[in-house]
Amino acid sequence: MTRSRALAAIGVVLLLAACDEGGPPSSVRLQPNTFLPEEPPATPAEEPLPEVPEPIANWIETTAVPFDGSHLELPHDDLEFLRDLVGDARIVALGENTHGARDFFEMKARILRFLVEEMDFEAFVIEATWPEARRLDHYVRTGEGDAHTFLSALYFWTWRTESVLEMIEWMRDHNEAGGDVGFHGSDMQYPGMALHNVREYFRSVDPDRESEVATLLHCMNRVANDHTGRFPGTRYSDQSDAYRADCRRDLDRTRSLLLEGEAEYIAASSREEFEVAVRSLRVAVQYHLNETGEQRRDESMAENTIWIADQLGPASRIVVWAHNFHVSTQPGAQGFYQRQRFGDEMVVLGFSHETGRFTAVGQSGSTYTSRGAFDLGPVRAHSFEHYAASASHPRYFLDLRGLDPGYPATSWLFGTVPFRSIGCCYDPGNPSRYWYEPPLASWFDVIIHYRETRPTVLLPARYLDDF
């Protein structure tokens, strides 16, 4: 029995356990859906949706490329069209319009498997903190440690699912059989392990400076997260501008110490270990920049993904996993900065769904409740989901590249069209809150549409005793 089949056998038990979990810890701040309008439209009375204009319905039906299913163990036959769709791209960015749809996660894992096995992709980068993700990279390469624990220690309940663990175990199986695919993170929201890495590196290569470095890093370390992702009650954002300016000076001083001792430190360790220390410090600086508003999270995630690509070399091919907003090329999103670097060597795939269920943290106004499964609200008239539902296929790819903005059947994709977007949290009393109106053909290359989705199956959290 494969690891993924064994995981499926415990799915029902894990789902029941996940439903009993509470909401987010008070010490962990939830990321707002900044891509949604500040004032949501009023929820309209439910009325029958109007007919989809015939030219649009015909274009979708003839352009849609259906596929058989989502699970990564399915054979590749029905995905052969991905060879032409991806072409020579170095980056394939996979979105999701909610963090809680099992079918999206399974399909992203299935696409990863196809790209690795059939098109020589070699790296996976997820919307999770860079230092912690390195433990999973070590696991998929060596089998050492416990994948479930390392997945929990990414701190994102959204990824702590049966589907993501199945994908990680497939990566391990692939590497054990002679493959070479890596697991990486791009995020910077949790500086705790990054600071720990820097202190430990100095302890190893220059113990005489260990105390000095600990003092320099104390300004951030005292308000950083612990090994479970929890922050203290007082946060870095609560500190004064003068405090944070002094802290940035201390971080820069630490970097100077690293660079001044580069030759000596590499001789005492390795080039790779030195680069890990330097990048860990950069993650701490990125956390500072996000808190001060000097460089937002998406720009830092793009920076880290580009750094990973540079480390792997110009021939490297990478699959990126994040929310639709982050992978999109709209200004300010991660994909915007990556498009500037990779241009046509990047393909952006968003996801959408018409009906079904998904997992989220419940929300009522500003109050958050427990995690659970929610029903998707009604589809808005003349939205992408409304038009996409006209196709006869239960799931399909729709390529938005090379379209004519003057052609009646596709011109709507260049204007603003309602498109659903749900992040970590959901208020079932206000489903109209979760729509925005992007120019889809400008921000995405491909949309993968589902008629119906299922909620993710959450795994119980478990952590190491320390970093």
C-alpha positions, 0 to 999 in steps of 0.5 A: 500500500502506498503512503497516500492510500494509507493516509486516505484510510484515516481521513474520516477520523482526521476530519472529525478531529479537525472540526473540533479544533478551535479558531486561530490563537489570539497571538496569531494575526489573520491575514486580511483579504486585501484584494477585496473591496473595503465595503462589500456589496449588499447581498442580493436576493437569490434569483435565477441566473440569466442565460449565458450569452450564446457566443460566450457559452459556445466559446467556453465549450469549445475552448475548455480542456477537460480532465478526468480527476484531481488525485495525484495517483491518477495516470498522466494520460488526460494531462498531456495537453500540459506540455503545450500549455506550459511549453518552456516556462520556468515558473508554473504558478498555481493559485486557489480562490480559497485555502480550503478546497480539497480538489484544488489541493489535489489537482495542484499536487497532480500538476506538480507530479506531471511537471516533475515526472514528464517535464523535468521540473525540480522544485516546489515553492509554497506560501510558507516561511522559508526557514521552516520549509527547509526541514521538509526539503531535508525530509523529501531528500532523505526521509529523516524526521516526521513529515506530519510534524514538519508540515505542522511546523509551517504554522499554516493550518491551511496547508496542514491537510491530508492532501498536502501530506500526500503530496509530500510523501509522493515527493519523498517516494519520487526522490527515494526512487532516484528523483530530485525534487526539492521543497521550499517556502517563500514566506517571511511572516514568522521570524523566530526560526530565521533568528534562531538559525543566525544565532546557531550559525555564529555559535558554530563558526564564531563562538566568540561573537555569539553573545554579541550577535544574541544581543543584536538580535534580541530586539526582534527575538523578544517579540518573535514567534516560538517553535509552534508559530505563536507570538507573545502578546506584545508584537513587533508592530507594537514597538515605536518607530525609534525601536524598530529603526534601532532594530534594523540597525542591529540586523544590518550590523549582524549582516556586516559581521557575517559578510566580514567573516565570509571566507573564515566562516565558509572554511569552518562550515560550508558555502551552503550553510553560510548562505542559509545564515545570510538568507535567514537574516534576510527573512528577519529583515523582510519581516521588519520591512513588512511591519514598517510598510517598507516592503510588503509580504508579496514583494518579499515572497517574490524576492525569495522565490527569485532567490531560490531560482537563482540558487538552482540555476538558469535551467531550473524549473519551479512550481509555485503554490499560493492563493489566486491573489498572490500568484496573479500578476496584478500590481502588488501581488507576488506574481506581479514581481515575478512576471517582471523577472521571468516574463513569458517564462512564467505561466499563472494558473488560477482556480475557480469553483461554482458550488460545493464546500470548503474549509475556513475559519468562521467569521462574524463581523470581526469575531472569529470562530472555529474552523469548519466546512462551509457551503459556497454562497450563490454565484453572482450573475455575469460572474466568471463562475456563472459563465463557466458553469455553462460548460458541459464538463465538470472540471476543465482548463481554460486558456486565456492567453492570446485572446482578442479583446475585441471579440464578443465571446472573449471581450468580457475577460478583459474588463472587470468581471466578478470572480470569487475569492476566499482567504483563510476566513469566511462569514457565511452571513455575508457571502457577497463579501467574497467577490472582486472584479479583476480583468482576468485575462490580464492577471491570469494565463489559465483558469482551472474551473470546477463545478463542485469542490469538497472541503480539505481534511485537516490534520491534527497539529504536532510540533517539535520541542524547539526550533 
